[in-house]
Amino acid sequence: MNVKHRAWNYVAVGYGQDLQWWKTFFSVVRMVGYEGFVSLEMEDLTMSPEAGVDASIAALKQVLV
C-alpha cells in the first residue's frame, strides 16, 4: 500500500497539524474544563510505532507546558 498517495493518513502529532494548531487545541480543551489524560493511538504508517510515539511525545512536550 502506498500511503503517500492516500486521501487521508493518520500521522504522529506534529506531522499533520503544526504545533501552533495543537497549542490552540489544548488551550480550548482546558478552557472548557478538561483535566484528564492525553492518550496516543499510533496509526502512522510512515514510521515505526516506537518512532511515532517518540515524535508525538516530543511534540506534546512543546505544546503542553
Backbone as ProteinMPNN parsed JSONL, in Angstrom:
{"seq_chain_A": "MNVKHRAWNYVAVGYGQDLQWWKTFFSVVRMVGYEGFVSLEMEDLTMSPEAGVDASIAALKQVLV", "coords_chain_A": {"N_chain_A": [[0.848, -1.18, 0.0], [0.642, 2.172, -0.895], [1.116, 4.71, 1.062], [1.569, 7.405, 0.753], [0.016, 8.394, -1.296], [-2.578, 8.228, -0.533], [-5.83, 9.525, 0.284], [-6.185, 10.267, 2.895], [-4.274, 10.161, 5.831], [-3.256, 8.862, 8.935], [-1.144, 10.461, 11.184], [1.815, 11.037, 13.189], [1.744, 13.184, 16.07], [2.261, 16.568, 15.305], [3.114, 16.129, 12.747], [1.066, 16.439, 11.016], [-1.02, 18.585, 11.604], [0.404, 21.713, 12.568], [2.531, 22.704, 15.396], [1.482, 25.014, 16.577], [-1.251, 24.805, 16.022], [-1.888, 22.604, 17.639], [-1.304, 23.713, 20.17], [-3.306, 25.662, 20.357], [-5.557, 23.974, 20.223], [-5.316, 22.401, 22.623], [-5.43, 24.47, 24.455], [-8.079, 25.385, 24.187], [-9.396, 23.04, 24.944], [-8.644, 22.908, 27.645], [-9.83, 25.286, 28.527], [-12.536, 24.668, 28.488], [-12.682, 23.046, 30.608], [-11.542, 20.476, 30.709], [-9.537, 18.111, 32.333], [-8.296, 15.731, 32.12], [-6.573, 12.772, 30.927], [-4.168, 12.629, 28.195], [-4.054, 10.634, 25.451], [-2.349, 8.487, 23.142], [-2.932, 7.149, 19.929], [-1.377, 5.15, 17.87], [-1.16, 5.143, 14.547], [0.325, 5.826, 12.401], [1.633, 5.127, 9.352], [4.009, 5.728, 8.18], [6.227, 5.517, 9.711], [7.932, 3.641, 12.292], [6.055, 2.225, 15.047], [7.306, 2.867, 17.502], [8.961, 5.054, 16.817], [6.98, 6.851, 16.033], [5.576, 7.246, 18.444], [7.644, 8.374, 19.987], [8.123, 10.743, 18.487], [5.622, 11.993, 18.706], [5.424, 12.367, 21.495], [7.583, 14.106, 21.901], [6.651, 16.344, 20.478], [4.299, 16.925, 21.926], [5.385, 17.592, 24.399], [6.383, 20.103, 23.866], [4.075, 21.494, 23.488], [2.33, 21.124, 25.663], [2.918, 22.802, 28.052]], "CA_chain_A": [[0.0, 0.0, 0.0], [1.401, 3.411, -0.968], [0.403, 5.637, 1.95], [1.773, 8.798, 0.342], [-0.992, 8.797, -2.271], [-3.922, 8.076, 0.016], [-6.51, 10.8, 0.546], [-6.11, 10.571, 4.318], [-3.322, 9.352, 6.586], [-3.006, 9.189, 10.333], [0.273, 10.764, 11.361], [2.234, 11.383, 14.54], [1.478, 14.574, 16.459], [3.25, 17.486, 14.764], [3.389, 15.823, 11.344], [-0.11, 16.844, 10.242], [-1.212, 19.968, 12.054], [1.629, 22.217, 13.191], [2.475, 22.8, 16.855], [0.583, 26.101, 16.977], [-2.606, 24.245, 15.989], [-2.05, 21.783, 18.846], [-1.356, 24.621, 21.327], [-4.659, 26.225, 20.372], [-6.471, 22.877, 20.535], [-5.269, 22.075, 24.046], [-5.889, 25.651, 25.185], [-9.544, 25.339, 24.185], [-9.786, 21.882, 25.754], [-8.505, 23.308, 29.054], [-10.801, 26.349, 28.824], [-13.85, 24.077, 28.737], [-12.62, 22.323, 31.866], [-10.983, 19.118, 30.672], [-8.307, 17.943, 33.106], [-7.975, 14.307, 32.066], [-5.374, 12.277, 30.261], [-3.974, 12.681, 26.749], [-3.558, 9.32, 25.038], [-1.943, 8.39, 21.741], [-3.256, 5.958, 19.153], [-0.362, 5.245, 16.831], [-1.52, 4.501, 13.281], [1.154, 6.422, 11.351], [2.266, 4.06, 8.579], [5.253, 6.204, 7.577], [7.324, 5.289, 10.654], [7.654, 2.556, 13.233], [5.261, 2.69, 16.191], [8.188, 3.478, 18.501], [9.354, 6.378, 16.32], [5.788, 7.692, 16.078], [5.334, 7.616, 19.845], [8.711, 9.306, 20.373], [7.882, 12.025, 17.815], [4.42, 12.596, 19.291], [5.753, 12.821, 22.849], [8.431, 15.296, 21.77], [5.79, 17.462, 20.078], [3.396, 17.256, 23.034], [6.166, 18.267, 25.449], [6.491, 21.511, 23.48], [2.734, 22.075, 23.471], [1.702, 21.031, 26.98], [3.825, 23.382, 29.057]], "C_chain_A": [[0.898, 1.249, 0.0], [0.666, 4.485, -0.166], [0.559, 7.093, 1.527], [0.697, 9.295, -0.61], [-2.417, 8.577, -1.791], [-4.52, 9.45, 0.277], [-6.36, 11.222, 2.004], [-5.113, 9.63, 4.971], [-3.299, 9.81, 8.031], [-1.515, 9.419, 10.478], [0.553, 11.1, 12.819], [1.927, 12.86, 14.805], [2.613, 15.458, 15.948], [3.574, 17.242, 13.3], [2.207, 16.136, 10.441], [-0.354, 18.317, 10.509], [0.078, 20.434, 12.725], [1.433, 22.399, 14.697], [1.58, 23.933, 17.334], [-0.86, 25.62, 16.978], [-2.863, 23.44, 17.256], [-2.091, 22.638, 20.108], [-2.746, 25.219, 21.463], [-5.674, 25.162, 20.774], [-6.488, 22.591, 22.032], [-5.654, 23.262, 24.919], [-7.408, 25.66, 25.29], [-10.043, 24.179, 25.05], [-9.705, 22.221, 27.244], [-9.541, 24.359, 29.441], [-12.184, 25.783, 29.105], [-13.831, 23.125, 29.926], [-12.051, 20.919, 31.846], [-9.666, 19.073, 31.427], [-7.837, 16.493, 33.088], [-6.684, 14.014, 31.322], [-5.367, 12.621, 28.776], [-3.412, 11.317, 26.374], [-3.259, 9.332, 23.541], [-2.44, 7.084, 21.146], [-2.362, 6.008, 17.924], [-0.751, 4.433, 15.604], [-0.748, 5.101, 12.11], [1.912, 5.307, 10.638], [3.584, 4.481, 7.948], [6.455, 5.999, 8.48], [6.945, 4.142, 11.576], [6.795, 3.095, 14.38], [6.116, 3.387, 17.251], [8.603, 4.885, 18.085], [8.174, 7.337, 16.362], [5.458, 8.154, 17.483], [6.378, 8.626, 20.301], [8.486, 10.691, 19.768], [6.682, 12.738, 18.425], [4.695, 13.128, 20.689], [6.611, 14.077, 22.793], [7.597, 16.517, 21.396], [4.891, 17.887, 21.23], [4.126, 17.941, 24.18], [6.327, 19.755, 25.141], [5.158, 22.235, 23.609], [2.133, 22.158, 24.87], [2.651, 21.53, 28.061], [3.06, 24.14, 30.11]], "O_chain_A": [[1.812, 1.355, 0.817], [-0.287, 5.092, -0.654], [-0.252, 7.933, 1.916], [0.486, 10.503, -0.72], [-3.363, 8.725, -2.565], [-3.793, 10.424, 0.469], [-6.403, 12.413, 2.31], [-5.112, 8.432, 4.692], [-3.321, 11.009, 8.313], [-0.711, 8.651, 9.949], [-0.36, 11.408, 13.584], [1.862, 13.672, 13.882], [3.787, 15.138, 16.133], [4.242, 18.064, 12.672], [2.34, 16.1, 9.218], [0.055, 19.181, 9.734], [0.764, 19.645, 13.375], [0.322, 22.268, 15.21], [0.975, 23.823, 18.4], [-1.624, 25.999, 17.865], [-3.918, 23.568, 17.877], [-2.84, 22.322, 21.032], [-3.298, 25.275, 22.562], [-6.559, 25.43, 21.586], [-7.555, 22.542, 22.644], [-6.16, 23.069, 26.025], [-7.959, 25.913, 26.361], [-11.006, 24.331, 25.801], [-10.595, 21.861, 28.014], [-10.072, 24.331, 30.552], [-12.936, 26.365, 29.887], [-14.832, 22.473, 30.223], [-12.073, 20.233, 32.868], [-8.781, 19.896, 31.194], [-7.064, 16.079, 33.952], [-5.835, 14.882, 31.122], [-6.413, 12.869, 28.176], [-2.396, 10.894, 26.925], [-3.851, 10.098, 22.78], [-2.376, 6.036, 21.789], [-2.577, 6.83, 17.032], [-0.684, 3.204, 15.609], [-1.124, 4.905, 10.955], [2.735, 4.623, 11.246], [4.217, 3.686, 7.253], [7.586, 6.273, 8.076], [5.788, 3.726, 11.632], [6.81, 4.295, 14.652], [5.692, 4.387, 17.831], [8.6, 5.804, 18.904], [8.343, 8.511, 16.69], [5.102, 9.313, 17.695], [6.038, 9.626, 20.932], [8.641, 11.701, 20.455], [6.719, 13.95, 18.636], [4.249, 14.222, 21.034], [6.387, 15.014, 23.559], [7.809, 17.604, 21.935], [4.736, 19.081, 21.486], [3.547, 18.785, 24.863], [6.399, 20.574, 26.057], [5.121, 23.447, 23.817], [1.499, 23.154, 25.218], [3.126, 20.751, 28.888], [3.66, 24.692, 31.032]]}, "name": "protein", "num_of_chains": 1, "seq": "MNVKHRAWNYVAVGYGQDLQWWKTFFSVVRMVGYEGFVSLEMEDLTMSPEAGVDASIAALKQVLV"}
